């Protein structure tokens, strides 16, 4: 299929701890790869703008930008540690307000995720 042709991929958003969480960033990256393999188009702040805050020290800019991107997504996946992340809490609140399904997942081993409701 030539580039530029729009397809009907489900757009997934990966949410979870970012600041001060190297493991959170790595876990989000692994989940994003799993979702891409499953055919989703994925928005993952942990990889899309990784370490941009070093050169652009403006948390609000990034949170607001990703909240805007979230409004265009079909589903949101939330990784462990979300309760300790103000940004993730804001993302969950917006997704629920907009009726975007929120799926909580847990990594049982590197790259293997299950519904948090099953654990």
C-alpha positions as CSV (number, residue, x, y, z in Angstrom):
1,X,0.0,0.0,0.0
2,X,1.5,3.4,-1.0
3,X,2.3,5.9,1.7
4,X,-0.3,8.6,2.3
5,X,-3.3,6.4,1.9
6,X,-5.4,6.5,5.1
7,X,-6.3,3.2,6.6
8,X,-8.8,2.4,9.3
9,X,-6.4,1.4,12.1
10,X,-7.6,1.6,15.7
11,X,-5.6,4.3,17.4
12,X,-4.3,3.3,20.8
13,X,-2.9,5.6,23.5
14,X,-0.4,4.3,26.0
15,X,-0.5,6.0,29.4
16,X,1.6,5.5,32.5
17,X,4.3,7.0,34.7
18,X,7.0,9.0,32.8
19,X,8.8,11.4,35.2
20,X,11.4,9.8,37.3
21,X,10.4,6.4,36.1
22,X,12.9,4.7,33.8
23,X,11.0,1.4,34.2
24,X,7.7,3.2,33.3
25,X,9.2,4.5,30.1
26,X,10.6,1.0,29.2
27,X,7.4,-0.7,30.0
28,X,5.4,1.7,27.9
29,X,7.7,1.2,25.0
30,X,7.3,-2.6,25.2
31,X,3.5,-2.2,25.3
32,X,3.6,0.1,22.3
33,X,5.5,-2.5,20.4
34,X,3.0,-5.2,21.3
35,X,0.1,-3.0,20.2
36,X,1.8,-2.1,16.9
37,X,2.3,-5.8,16.2
38,X,-1.4,-6.3,16.8
39,X,-2.2,-3.8,14.1
40,X,-3.0,-0.7,16.2
41,X,-1.6,2.8,15.3
42,X,0.0,3.8,18.7
43,X,0.5,7.1,20.4
44,X,3.0,6.6,23.2
45,X,4.3,9.8,24.9
46,X,7.1,7.8,26.5
47,X,8.6,7.2,23.1
48,X,7.1,9.9,20.8
49,X,8.9,12.8,22.7
50,X,11.3,10.9,24.9
51,X,13.6,13.2,26.9
52,X,12.3,16.3,24.9
53,X,11.8,17.9,28.4
54,X,15.6,18.3,28.6
55,X,15.5,20.9,25.8
56,X,12.0,22.1,26.3
57,X,11.4,22.3,30.0
58,X,7.6,22.8,29.9
59,X,5.6,19.9,31.4
60,X,2.3,21.7,30.7
61,X,3.1,22.0,27.0
62,X,3.6,18.2,26.7
63,X,0.7,17.2,28.9
64,X,-1.7,19.6,27.0
65,X,-0.4,18.3,23.7
66,X,-0.8,14.7,24.6
67,X,-4.3,15.4,26.0
68,X,-5.2,16.8,22.6
69,X,-3.8,13.6,20.9
70,X,-5.8,11.5,23.3
71,X,-9.0,13.0,22.1
72,X,-8.3,11.5,18.7
73,X,-7.7,8.0,20.0
74,X,-10.1,5.0,20.1
75,X,-8.7,3.3,23.2
76,X,-6.3,3.9,26.0
77,X,-4.0,1.4,27.6
78,X,-2.7,2.1,31.1
79,X,0.3,0.5,32.6
80,X,1.3,-0.1,36.2
81,X,2.2,2.8,38.4
82,X,-0.5,5.0,37.1
83,X,-1.8,5.9,40.5
84,X,1.5,7.7,41.2
85,X,1.4,9.8,38.0
86,X,-0.6,13.1,37.9
87,X,-0.3,13.2,34.2
88,X,-1.7,9.7,33.8
89,X,-4.5,10.6,36.2
90,X,-5.4,13.6,34.0
91,X,-5.3,11.3,30.9
92,X,-7.6,8.8,32.5
93,X,-10.1,11.5,33.5
94,X,-10.2,12.9,30.0
95,X,-10.6,9.5,28.4
96,X,-13.5,8.6,30.7
97,X,-15.1,12.0,30.1
98,X,-15.0,11.4,26.3
99,X,-16.1,7.8,26.5
100,X,-12.8,6.4,25.3
101,X,-12.4,2.9,26.6
102,X,-9.6,2.6,29.2
103,X,-7.9,-0.8,29.5
104,X,-5.6,-1.3,32.5
105,X,-2.8,-3.8,31.8
106,X,-0.1,-5.4,33.8
107,X,3.2,-6.8,32.5
108,X,3.6,-10.3,33.8
109,X,7.0,-10.7,32.1
110,X,8.9,-8.4,29.7
111,X,6.7,-7.8,26.7
112,X,3.8,-9.9,27.9
113,X,0.8,-7.9,29.1
114,X,-2.5,-9.1,30.6
115,X,-5.6,-7.2,31.7
116,X,-5.1,-5.9,35.2
117,X,-8.6,-7.1,36.0
118,X,-7.4,-10.7,35.5
119,X,-4.6,-10.5,38.0
